[in-house]
Amino acid sequence: MLASHEWLKAFVPHALGPTEVGRLVSAHVATLDSQEALRADLAPFVVGRVVESQKIPDTKLSANKVDDGSGELLDVVCGAPNVTVGARYPFARTGTTMPGGQLTIERRKIRGFTSDGMLCSSRELGLGAEHDGILELYTDAAPGTPLLDVLPAGDVRFEFDVLANRPDLLSQRGLARELALLTGVPMQTPPELQRVPTMPPAVHGARQAGAGDVSVRIEDPDGCPRYCAAVIRGVRVGPSPAWLADRLAGVGARSINNVVDATNYALHGLGQPMHAFDLAALAGATIVVRRAKPGEPITTLDGHARTLDHDTLVIADGERPQAIAGVMGGRDSEVTEATTDVLLEVAYFDPRRVRVGRKRAGVSSDASYRYERGVDRAATLDLLAAGCALVVAAAGGTVEAVLDVGEPVGALAPVRLRQSRLDRVIGVPVPAADVEQLLGGIGFVLTPDAAATDGLAWTVQPPAWRHDVEGEVDLIEDVARLIGFDALPDELRPFRPGTVPDHPLVTATRRVREALVADGLLEARPLPFVRGDDATHPRVANPLADDAPHLRTRALDSLAERAEYNLTRMQGDVRLFEIGSVFAPRPGEALPAETLVAAAVVMGHRRPPHFTEPKPPVFDAWDAKALGERMARAAYPDAAVALVPASDAAGDVLWQVRAADRTVGTVRRLALDAPVWAAPAFGVEVTLGPVDSAHVAAPGANVWPATVAAQAGVPDAQHVRVRPLPTTPAVEFDLALVVPDAVPAAEVERVLRAYGGDTLERVAVFDEFRGAGVPAGARSLAWRVVLRDPARTLRDKEVAGRRQKLLQALERELGVRPRAEG
């Protein structure tokens, strides 16, 4: 979402600089991705003060001494008549490129005088048309101060990461609403929206309305509950006025013409997509909101001819479609310089139908992006008045008729908010007055619940633009972010919101995780999407990637991909596990069955090489069987666990894992896309329990939905550290050292680590020798040192230098020398 600092100030006239605004919004509303000064070309210019000035005889020029803050007065020749000693002006030093990139200031001779820089006019800086004199700066700033610090020039563009659940922030007004609360400065109406034209009374109709020769009819009320239109006659289409073009430029939008720009102002400024039709191009001066006829053609504004289907909602005239509703208008009715009368559309379209139309047409737009996420559902007619004001202000004309067809969309459902619940989730008490001030400041209406028996509570009515607020926790999140997450306590507190024990799946998960971590396995958390096929795997309606559109039926499929990823990076020792969900189709049901499982993959060496065992054995099927037994005992501690050989000896399954006389998992051999040097891979998968149905528990056990533990705020005691696999090669070398018996090997390792530097990755002893060539009272220890830089390949000279430094440190601190010198 692109935002303009100057446009935001038009809604909220604060005194903050762009950097402060960006930080404030990022801390409380939406993350700031980038900030760009639109007049960055003025960054090289500084404040220059004229110290001396004298006229050059027989010319209009003057020779001046200019202080630019460098500590040395510069000679500058200037042709402007208004050079005054002591005044400050924009100054371009030698080497500065002027705006437009056509001229670079150079040191040169003019009429026998040296000119080492340039005093600039507003026209030369692109700040205005005045060119008769240089631009005087009315400031006390010291010479050398950047010009942009004393002369705010141009706008600053922000890019905020607005998430899909906050479409109300996809406009300048939506961001300004939050900014007004954070700064304490009330919102105001920008000057360009204050000149409201004379609006005739609206003509209402449940499904159809007309005024004069213009009519609007809704044939698909499910796709378009409400359609408002205004007829504006006598417009003069042409270039936009500067205020309108500047507003759009601030958010990176291209100026087209004054009428179209007015609708784009409404989209970017108010969050409401609007469309202007050339009224003369609408057959029968009629608007019909309907489903498209199969195979019906339309040429959209981008020039592409498209064929529509019956699921696409269109805006048609008396003969043919003129727009894909909520997505893009048609070329046949676009506003051109010949247009004199327009029909301005402001509607509320069903987000799902807009999404269907956008996907079927294969085109996306700023309008569809907003409609699909939801626009202000209650302000359609008011926004039409704002759109008319913009069109009339930019292109003239008179509003002749206003049509309002359909029914206003109902208010959002109220939400109950409890003070006790809010304080418990946030972790600190929040005064009731603060809650009312924070939520009320962004449009919520709070009514105290006089009948509440559980302490102070409110009935909260969300504003029409906050579709995301459905439950109490949504309101709590708003209070927390407006307070500021940085202001909330970040220490872990010994607090539990109740005495209800954990769900059996939660405790089983904890036991299995602890057992696998104790065995040296690392936890992976891959996404549950696979290639699959529609016959055996549930398909995702809106997949993240085309090559993985299905939900997995085995967690081992995901771990096998992770193992192959390691193998491609020369990592053959794999010990991975995951605790996650698998899915199975349920014929006749909307959603698949979801089951929580624990899965593990092992391959490669059982344990790291050691000098007592340079080549440790690799994992085999019996290791996998033992691992499966430990996993089953952790998951089912009170049940009898057994591993039964698989009946299909030719298959990949080696054993079936049974607990309480039922099969709960398998131990299998994994077929990987592996290089020839890779060891065999084995996998274990154990079912922990169903997620979408009641847990089968012993009589008298506590049973409740799986979501209760999460809602109760039970903390996850696991701290996950994620580290990417290295992409640069390691360098290994060995040190054979003569170490006195009185010196422990741990001391040698301490010195090696202390002087190994930032590139030291690993150090390990791999051999001990006593005998010929080793003096009495000492032994030979061999150490393997591994160096690696995460960003580049180490040079031989660096490695040799590090080796020498280690040897010097060992001799200096421990009297340990290389064996060759012993």
N, C-alpha and C positions, 0 to 999 in steps of 0.2 A: 504494500500500500504506500503510494507516494503522497507526501504531504508538503505543503508550502508554509514556510514560517510566516510570511506576510499575510497569507490567506487566513491562517489560524489567528493572527493578531487582529484581523478584521472582525472575527467573531468574539475573541477574548482580548481586549486591549491591555495586555500585560506589559511589564517593563523588563522581561527576561531576555537574555541573548539566546541565539539559536542553540548553542551548546547546552545551556541550562535547560531549555525546553526539551531537547532530545533526551537528556539524562532523566528528567522528571517523568516524561511519558514512558521511557524504557523501564524505569523502576516500578511504575504503578499500573501501566496500561498494556503496552505491547512493546516487544523488544525492538530496539533501534538497530537496524542492520547497517545503515550507512547514512552519511550526512555530506551534502555537497553544496558548496557555495557556487551559485550560478554565474557570478562575476569573478571567478577565480583568475581571470586574465588580468585583474587589477592587483593581484597579490604582489608583484614586483615593485609597485609604485609606493613612494614614501612621502612624508611631509617634508617640504623644503622651505627654509626661511631666507628671504632676501636680506643680506647684510649691507651690501653696497650696490648702487645703481648709477650709471651715467649714460647719457645719450651718445650714440655714435654719430658724429657729424655727417650731415647731408643724407641721412637715412631715417627711417622710422624705427630703427633697431636700438636696443639698449644693451650695454655690457654690464653684467651683474656678477656679484659674488654671492654664492648660495651655500648655506650651511645645510648639508644633508645628513648630519649626525655622524659622519665618518671621522670627524676630528680635523678635517682639512677643508678649507673653503674652496669651492669649485667655481671656475669661470664659465658662465652660461650666457649666450647671446639669445635675446628674446625679441620678437617683433610685436608683442602685445602692447597696447597703450596704457594698461592699468597696472604696470609693475610698480609696487610701492615698497620702500625700504621698511623692514620690520614685519611685513605681511607674510603669511604662509600660503603656499600653493602646492598642488600635486607636482611631484618631481619624478622624472624618469632618469635613472642613472644610465651611464654608458653600458650598452649590452642589453637594455630592456627592449622587449618586443612589444610594440603598440597593439591595442585591441584590433582584431581582424587579421593579425599576423603578416601584414604587408610591409611593415617598416620596423627596422631595428635601429635603435639610437646608437650613433657612432660619434666618436670624438673627431671634430673637424674644424677647419679655419673658415670664418665668415668675416669678410671685410677686414681682414688682418687681425681679428680677435679669435681666440680659441673658445670653442663651445664644448663643454664637457658634460653634457646632459641636456635636459629639456624641461622647462616649465609648461604645464599642460592646461588646455582648455577643456570644458565639459564635453565639447563635441569630439575632441581627440580621444577622450576617455570613453566615449559612447554613452555619456550620461545626459545628453541633451543636444539641442540644435545650436546653442549659442557658441559662436566662434570668434566674436570680435575681441574677446579678451580672455586671459587665463582665469582659471577658476580659483577665486579666493576662498580659503578655508578659515572659517571663524571658530578657531580652536586655540587652546593653550598647549596643545601637545608638543612635545619636544621634537626638534628636527630629527628625521630618521625614523619616526614612528610609522608603522605600516599604514597606508592610506585607508584600508578597509577598517582599521580600528577607530578612525575618527569620522569617516564618511560612509555610513551604511549604504552600500550600493548593490542593487540587485537583490535577489531573493536567496534563501537557503532551502534546499530540497532535502527532506528526510525520506528514508525508506524504512517503514516499520513492518515487522513480521506479524500480521494480523491473522490469528488462527480462525479456522472455519466456523467456530461457534460464536464469533463476535462480528457478524456482518454490520452491526451498527457502527463499527469503527472504520468502515470502508468509505469514509467521507470526511471532509474538513470539519463539518458541523459535528459529526460523531466524536472525533478526537477533541474538538474544542469543548464539547460538553464535559468530558473528563478533565480537560485542562483547566476549565473554569473552577471546578471543585478543588483541584490540587493547588491552584494559585490564589484562590479566594477572590478572584476578579469575576464579576457577573458577566454572563454572556450578553451580547448585543447583536442586533441585526446589521450586517454589513451595509454600507451606503447604497450599493447597487441593488439591494433587495428592499429598500425603504420606499422606492417610488412605485407604489402599487397602482396600476391603472384602474380605471373604472370597470368593474366586473358586473355584468348583468346577472340577475338571479338564475341559479342553476335549474335546469329542467330535469326532473327526476323520473326514473322509470325502473321497474323491477327487472325487465328484460329488454325494453326498447324505449328510446326517447328520441324526439326530434325537435328541431328549432329551424324555422325557415325551410330551406331546401336540404338541410343536412340532417342525417339520421344515424343513430348508433343502435346496433342490435347484438345481444349476446346469445348465441346458440349453444355454447358450451360453458355453463356457469361453474362447473367443477374446475375447469382449467382457468377460468377468469371470473372470479366472484364479483369484481367491480372494475368498471372501465369508465374513466372520466376523460372528456375531450373539450377543447376550447377552439372556437373558430376565430381566427385573427385575420382581419382583412386590411389590405393597404400596406403590407410590409414592403420594405425596400432592401432586397438582399444584396449584400456587398461585403467588403472587408469589415472585420470586427473593430470596434473602438479599442483604444489602447488598454483600458482597464480590463476588458474582457480577455483580450489576447494575452495580457500579462498574467492574469489569473491562471489560464490554462497552461502557459509556459512554465509556471511555477511547479506544476505537477507532471511536466513532460508531455503534455498533450499538444497536438498540432492544430493551429487555427485553420478552419476551413472557410466558413462564412459566418456572418453575424447570427443567423437563425440557428444553424447547426451548433455553433459555439455556445449559444445560450442553453441548448439542451445538454451539452457536455458540461457546462458549468453546473447544472442541476445534478448531473450524475456524480461528478467529482466533489462538488461543494456540499450538496445536500444528501447524497446517497440514493437518489431516486432516478433511475433511468427514465428518460423521456424520448419521444420520437415526434418529429415534425413531418407531416405529409404535405405535399403540394396538393391543395384542395382541388385544383382544376384537373388533376390526374386521377382522381378517385371517381370511378364510374358511378353515376347516380348520386354523387356526393354522399355516399353511404359507407359506413364501417360495419362489418360483420365479423364478430369473433367466433370462430368455428374450428372444427377439425378439418384438416386438409383432405381433399379427395385423393384416393390412391393414384399415383402417377402425375399429380398436378404439378406443373412447372413454376419456378420462380427464379428470377435473376436477382441476387442480393447486391447490396451496395458495394461489395468487394469485386463485382464483375463476374462472379461465378454462377453459371446456370445450375440449378439444383432441382432434383425431382423429389417431391414430398410423398409421405405416406399418411395413413389414416390416424396414426398416433401423434402427429405433429399439430400443435395448436398454431393457427395462423390468424393474422388480421387481414381480412379481405375487403374489397369494395363490392360493388354490385355484380362484378363479373369474375374476378380472379384474385388470388392472394397478392397482397402488397407488402407483407412483412411476416417473418417467422416470429411469433409472439415471444417477447422477452429476449430475443437473440439478435436479430438484425433486420433492418428495413429492406425494402425492395428498390431496385434501381428505377423502376417505372414511375414511382411517385416521390423520388428524392427532390429536395429543395434545390433549385438552381437560381441563377441570376434573373431568370424570366418569371420566377414565382412572385405572385402578389398576394395570394391568400393561402394561409396554412391552417391545417388542423393539428393541434398539439395534443398528443396522447400522454396521459398519466394513468397507469393501470396497476392493479395487483394481480399477478399471475401465480398460479400454483407452482411452487419451486420444482416439484417433481416433473410436471409437464414441460417446464422450461428446459430441464435437464434432458428429457427425452428428445425435445426438438433440437437442442444443440448437438446431441450425439448423433441423431439421425441425419442432420444436415452436414455434420463434419466441420462445424465452424464454431469458434468461441469468440466472445466479445466482452468488453467491460460490463455491458448491460447484463448478459447472461451470468457472469460471475457474481453479480450482486443479487439478481433475482433468484438464483439457485440457492443462495444462502439465506435469503429473506430480507425484504425491505420493510419499512415502517408501514404496518398494516392498517393504521387508523388515520393517516394524514394525507390520503390520496387527493382529496379535494383541495386541501390547504396547499399542497405542493403544486397542484395545477395553477393556483393563483400566483405562486412564486415563479413558476415557469413562464406564465404570461407576462409578469413584471420584467423578467429578463429579456424576453423576445421584444417587447415594446420598447424597453430602454435601449436595446442594441439596434433594432431594425425598424422602429416606429410601428404604426398600425393601430387598429382599434379592435378590442375584444367584442365581438358581435354576439356570441352565444356560448353558453356553458352547458354541457350535457353530462349527467351523472347517472349511469346505468348500473344496475346490480344492487347488492346489499352490502353495507359496511361489514367488514370482517369483525367477528366477535372479539371481545377483550381476552387477553391471556388469563389462564387460571391463576387465582391468588395462591400464595404460598405462606405457610405458617412458619414463623421463626421464633425459636425459644432462646432467651438470654442464656440459660444454663448450658444449652447445647453449644451455642456460639463460644462461650468462655472456655468450655471443655476442649473444643476442637482447636481453637487458636492457641490455648495454653496460658493466656493471661486474661484477667477481667477487662471487658470493654464497657465503659459507661454507656448507659442507655441513650443518653443525649448524643454521644458520638455516633452510635449506630444509626440513629434517626437522621443526624446531619450528613453522614457519609452516603447512606443509601438514598436519602431524599435529594441530595445534591446531584445525583445522576438519573433522576426521574422516577424513582420508586415512591409509592405512596404507602406509608406505614400507619396502620390503625391498631392501637393497643387492644389486646384481647381481654376484655373485662371478665370473661367467664373462665379464664385460664386457671387451672388448679395445680399446675406444675411450675409456678413462678411467673415472672414477667415474660410475656410473649406478644408477638405482633401478627396481624394478618397483613401480608405485604402484597400489594398489587404491582406486578411488573409493568413497566411502560411498554407501549406497543412495539417498540423497536428491539426489545430484549427477548427474542424467541428462545434463547439458551437457558433461561431460568425456569427450571421445572421442579426443583426440590430445595429443601432447606440448606443443603450443603452448597448449592450455587450461590445463595445469598451470603453464606459465611465466607466463601472464597472472595466475593466482592469486598466485604469488610476487611478481610486480611490484606488484600492487595492495595486497597486505598490507604490503610494504615501504613503499609510498607513492610514487605517481608523482612527487610533489614532491621526494622524496629522490633520485630518479634523475637522472643528468646530462642536461641539455637542449641541450648544444652539439652541432653537427654534427661528426662525426668522420670522418677519411679512412679508412674501413674498408669492406672488401668481403669477404664470407665465402668467396670462392672466386675462381678464375681463369677460370671459365666465362663466355664472352661473352654479351651480351644476346641474347634471342630476336629473330629477324628482325622480328617484329611490334613489339617494343619499340623497336628502332632506327628502323623506318619511322615509327612514331608520333612519335618525337622529331623526326625530320627534317621531317615535315609540319607539326607544331605550330610549330617554329621558323620555317619559311617563311611560314606564315600570320600569325604574330605580327609578323614583319618587314614584311609587307604592310599592317599596321595593322588586322587583324581581331581581334575580341575572342572569347574562348572561352566557349561556353555549355555547360552540363551538364544538360540536361533529362532527365526520366524517359522510359524507352522505351515508354510505354503510350499507346495511341491508341484511338479509337472502333472502327474497323475492322469486319470481319464474319467469321463463323466459316469461311466458304468460302476466304478468301484470307489471313487473319491467324491466327497461333497464339493461342489463348485461354488466359488465365491462370486457373489453378484457383481461386485466392483473390485476386481483384483488389483493389487499394487503393481504387478508385473505380468505381462502377457505370457511369459514363459513359466509362470508358476501360478496358475489360476485356481488350483484346488487346495483343499485342506488335507493334511497328511493323515494317514491311517496308522502309521508307525513312527514313533520318535526316532528309531534307529535310522530311518531314511535321512533325517536332518543331520544326525551325528556322523553318518557315513560321508556326507558332503563335507563336513568340517574336517574329518580325517583326511580326505582327498586334498583339501585345501592345504593341510599341513605337509602332506607328502610332496606337493608341487613346490614347496619351499624347503625341501631337504630335511624336514623334521619327521623322522621315522618313529620316534617314541611318542605315542599318543595315549593319553589317559584322560578321557573326557566323559562327563556325565551331564544329563539334563533332567530336570523335573518339569514336565509340561503336559499339555493336552494333546490328545489325539481324537479323531472324529470318525464317525461311521454314519453312512446314510440311513435314514429312517423313512421308508416308503410311506407316502401319505402325510408326512409331517413337514412343517415349514423349515424346521431347523434340524441339523444332524445331532446324533448322540455324542456328547463330549465326555471323555474319560481322562482322569489324571494318571499319568504313568511316570515311572523313573526308568531311565535308560542309561546305559554306559557302554563305551567302546574302549577296548584296550588292544594295543599292538606294540611291538618293539620290545626293548629291554624291560625286564621286570623292575630293575632298580638301576641307579646311575653307576657307571664304571668306577671301580676303586682299585687301588694298587694291589689289594688282596684278591681282587676279582676283576682283572682288566676287561674281560668279555663276559658280562653277566648273561644268564639265559634269557630267552625271549618268552613272552607270554604264550601259553599253549591252551588247549581246550580245557585242561584241568584247572588252570588258573581262572578261566572264565566261569567254570562250574562253581568254584569256591566263591567267586565274586557274586554270582547269582544267589547262592545260598545266604551270604551275608546280607544282601539287599532284601531278600524275602524275610529274613528274621527281623530286620529293622522295621520293615513295613508291617509285619504281622507278628508282633512279639509274643502274643498269647496263643498262637496257633502252631500246630505241628507242621514243619516245613520239610519237604522232600523234593529231590530232583529225579525225575523219571526219564530214562533214555527215550528219545523220540522213536516212534514206530517206523517212520520213513527214514531208513538209514541212508538213502541216497540224497536226501534233501539237505538244506543248510541248517535246519534245526537240529541241535545236538541233544538237548535235554528240555523237558517241560518242567517249569517251576510250579510246584503245588503247595498250597497252604490251606489248612482246614478242609482237606479232601476236595479241593477244586483247583483247576489250573489258573494260575495268576500271572504266568509269564513264560518266557522262553530264553534259552541260551543258544546262540547260533553262531555259525561261521559267516562272516561278512564278505561278500564279493565286491571288491573295490577296484576302481580304475587306478591301479598302483604300478609303480616302476618295479623292475625285476629285483632290485635290492631290498624291497620292502618286506617286512615280516608279515606273517598271517595276522588277520584282524578278527576279533571276536566281539560279539555284542550281547548284551543282556537287557531285557525289557521286562519290567514288573509292573502290573496294574496296581494302583493305589486305591482307586474307587471312582464311581461316577460323579460328575460335576453337576449335572442337570437334574438329578433326582435325589430323593432322601437317601442318606447313607445307611447301609444295612448294619445295624449295631446290635450288640447283645441286649437282652431284656434288661430294662432299667437304666441303660446308658443314656447320656444326654445326646439328643439328636436335634439339629436345627439347620436351616439353610446355610450353604457354604459362604454366603455373603456376610453373615452376621459378624464373623471374626474381623473381616476387613472394615465393616462399618463401625465396629467397636474401637478401632484405632490400635489394634495389637501391633506393636512394632516388629519389624523383621530384623533379627539380630545378626543376620549375615551381612558382612561388608564386602562388596565385590570390587576387585581391582582388575581392570582390563588393560592389557598391554599388547600392542600390535606385534606381530612377528617381524623380526629384523629383515631388512631388504639388502643390507650391505654385508660383504663377506667378513668373516672373523679371521684373525691371524693368531695362530697357536705357536708357541715355542716351549721347550722343556728346559728346566734348570736342574742339573744334578749337583747337589750340594753336600759338602761334608759338614755334618752337624754334630757338635759335641753331645754326649749322652746327657749332660746336664741341661741342655737347651731343649725345651719341649717343642714338638712340631707346631703346636699352636702359636708359639712366639714367632716362628718363621712365617707362618701364615699372616700373623698380625702385621709384620713389617711389609710383606708383599702387598697386602691390601692398603696399607697406609701410603705407600709410595707408587702404587699402581696407576694413579691418575684417573681422570674421568673416563678413559677408554677401557679400563679394566672390567671385563664382564664376568670372568670366572677364574678361580685358582683352586687347584686340587692336587693333593699328593697321590701318586699312583705307584710308587715303588720304594721299597726299603732294602738295603744291601749292607751286609757286614762280611768282610773277608779281605782277600788280596787287594792291595792298593788303598785300603781304608785304614787310617791309623787307629791304634788301640784307644779305647775310650771315646770313640766316635762311630757314627754310622752314616751311610750315604742315603739321602732321601731325594727322590726325584719328584719335581713339581711340574704340573702342566699349567701354563698361564695362557689365557685367552683374552685377546684385546679386540675391541670392535668400536668403531665410531658409527652412531646411528644415521649420519647424513652423508658419509663419504667413505671411500676406500683408503685405509691407512697406507702410508708410504714406507718403503723398506727402511729409510733413514730414521723415521719416527720410531719404528719398532726396535731398531738396534739401539737407539738412544734410551728408550724406556728400559730395555733389558740391562743396559750398562748401569742405569740409575738404580735399578733393583739390586744388582750385585753390590754396588758401592754401599747402599744402605744396609744390606745384610752384614757386610764385613764391619762397617762402622758401629752398628748397634749390637750385633750378636757374635761377632768374630767368625761368621760363617763364610766359607769361600767355595767357589766352584770346585767340583771334584777333580777336574783336570789340573788345578793348581795346588791341590792338597798334597 
